[in-house]
């Protein structure tokens, strides 16, 4: 199947701390709020109810600490600080020890070009009270550990820890392509403190990866994994004989060799769905792939329809698919880490599927230059039924909330 590529650029300028105003009451507007917390690098952010008060709090991975900000005062609570090797780079929440309280797996000792050693994996457990320090327990080491997630892959009621390194073990410059990356799953042992945590290789097919997303893109009953790297966008599905690998996106066919993608999420439309990426790897394009018509091929690639939404950016580094308004489609939220020039700035951009099947999306820029986005998360922070956006910065070292408020009539 030949890929369909189009470029849709609906330019709406946004000022640094302005409220985005739109014409329909069904559409959102956003009010930016910068919190007092200052970061070294906000490597990762999640919105989680940390204290069981039915409000989403903000949990953040910083270079030498893991912290959470309590809703609604945004008071800092330090979970760990200088208890792991710098830098902390990723985390994933789950009730690891089965006590009914949230724990985290943490990836640390982030040394992206050391492919032979380092890359610690550990999990952390809360103390008896909200302000007690957390305890760190080791899991293992995986060089260039970069992303992680929990998912109940076999539907047995217990989640597995999925760990994705950046580079293959022992690979070297200039392109680190000599060895493949092992995407791993760890079963939580009966004694997660004493271990051992045993790993299983889910995939070793790709070289130089970046991110993953657990989803159900094909409609199968078992969870699937979207995994992206320089070879493209791959859907990993579970079969009796192991994991099936199907490439659903290649990237820009005009630039060979392909450099694939570096971020990925799966979004829902009223009558279909889409896969969202940043392309090429650490690239300058916001891309969506919509599900193709017709029967899926029995083998080989299953290439979805590629649409470039935006190429006026530098280093897209965060992706979220979420319903921000009153229609049935999920909008695409993108975080941009660097300024391309004086007018194309870092920050948050939203893409609204006006007619996704025809490649028509509306781009809106909010708070241009306000945060050099390393990561972002979406969720309803104030209980008004509308998803808000939280972005954490790298060069800007900040945390910002973008409150989703009703548009003025």
Residue, then its C-alpha position, 0 to 999 in steps of 0.5 A: x500500500x502506498x503511503x498517503x502524505x499531506x501537510x496541514x499547517x493551521x497557524x495560530x500565534x500564541x503569547x507566552x502567558x496568554x489565555x487561548x480564546x476560541x470561537x465555540x463554547x464546545x472548544x477549550x481555552x487554556x490558562x497557564x499557571x507556573x508552579x513554584x517548583x524548580x527542576x534540574x531536568x523534568x525527565x518525566x511527569x505523571x498525574x496520579x492520586x498520591x494521597x487517596x483524596x480523589x484528586x490528581x497530583x503531579x509526580x515528577x522525575x528530576x535528575x537527583x530526586x523523585x517528587x510529587x506536588x500535592x493538589x491543590x496547593x502544589x506543596x512539594x513532597x520529596x520521595x527520594x533524593x540522591x538515593x540513586x545514581x544520577x540522572x533519574x530518567x524514567x519511572x512507572x507507577x504500580x502497587x508492586x508489593x500488593x499493600x494497596x499503596x502506589x509504588x514506583x519503578x525507577x530508571x536511573x544512572x542515565x548515561x545515554x552513550x555507555x552501552x556496556x554498564x550502568x543503567x540502574x532499575x529499582x523500585x521505591x516504597x512509601x513510608x507510613x505517613x505522607x512526609x516519610x521518606x521512601x525506601x529504595x530496593x534494587x531490581x537490576x541493571x540495563x545499560x541506557x535504560x530510558x523508558x518503562x511502563x507497567x502493564x498486565x500483559x498476560x491478563x493474570x491480574x498482576x502487572x509486569x514491568x516493561x523496560x526499554x533501553x535507548x541503545x543496544x548493549x555494546x553498540x558504538x558510534x557513529x550510529x550505534x547500530x551494531x547490536x539490537x535493543x532488548x525490550x524487556x519485561x520483568x515479572x514482579x516476584x513473590x518477594x519484590x524486596x528480596x527478588x530476584x526480578x527475572x527478565x524476559x526479552x519481548x523483542x530484539x528486532x530494533x536498533x536505537x529506539x526511544x519510546x513505547x506505548x501499551x495499547x490495544x491497536x489491533x483489537x486483540x484481547x491481550x495488551x499490545x505495545x507500540x515501539x518506535x525507533x529509527x526503523x519506524x513504528x512497530x506494533x508488537x502483538x502477543x501470539x502463542x509462539x511469541x511476540x509478532x512484529x508488524x511495522x505500521x509506519x516507516x517515516x519520511x520515505x523521501x529521506x533514506x535511510x529511514x530514521x523512523x520516530x522517537x515518540x508514540x501514542x495511540x489516539x481515538x477518533x469518533x469512528x476510528x483511531x490514529x497513531x501519533x509520532x514525532x519524526x524522524x528520531x528526535x525530529x521536526x515533524x508531528x505525524x499521525x497515522x490513520x488506520x487504513x481501509x481494507x483487510x490487514x495483510x496476513x504478513x509483512x508491513x501493515x502501513x497506516x496512512x501517514x499525515x504530517x501535521x506540522x514541521x515548524x518545530x525543533x525536537x518534539x519530545x512529548x505526545x499525549x492523546x486526550x479529549x479536550x473538548x465536547x466532541x468524540x475525537x481525542x486531540x493530539x497534544x505535543x510538547x516541543x523541547x527547543x526553539x527552532x528560531x525566534x518565532x518557532x518556539x518551544x512549548x505546547x501545541x494542540x492538534x484538533x482532528x477536524x476531518x482526520x480521514x481527509x488529513x485535516x487537523x487544526x493546530x493551536x499554539x499555547x504559551x509559546x516559549x513558556x516551557x522547554x517541554x521534556x515531558x507532559x501529561x494530561x488529566x482533570x486536575x480540578x474535577x470540572x470534567x475537562x482534561x488539563x495539561x501539565x508540562x515539565x521543562x528541561x532548559x526552562x527548569x519549570x513546571x506549568x499547568x495549562x488549565x482547560x477552561x470553558x471558552x467565553x461566549 
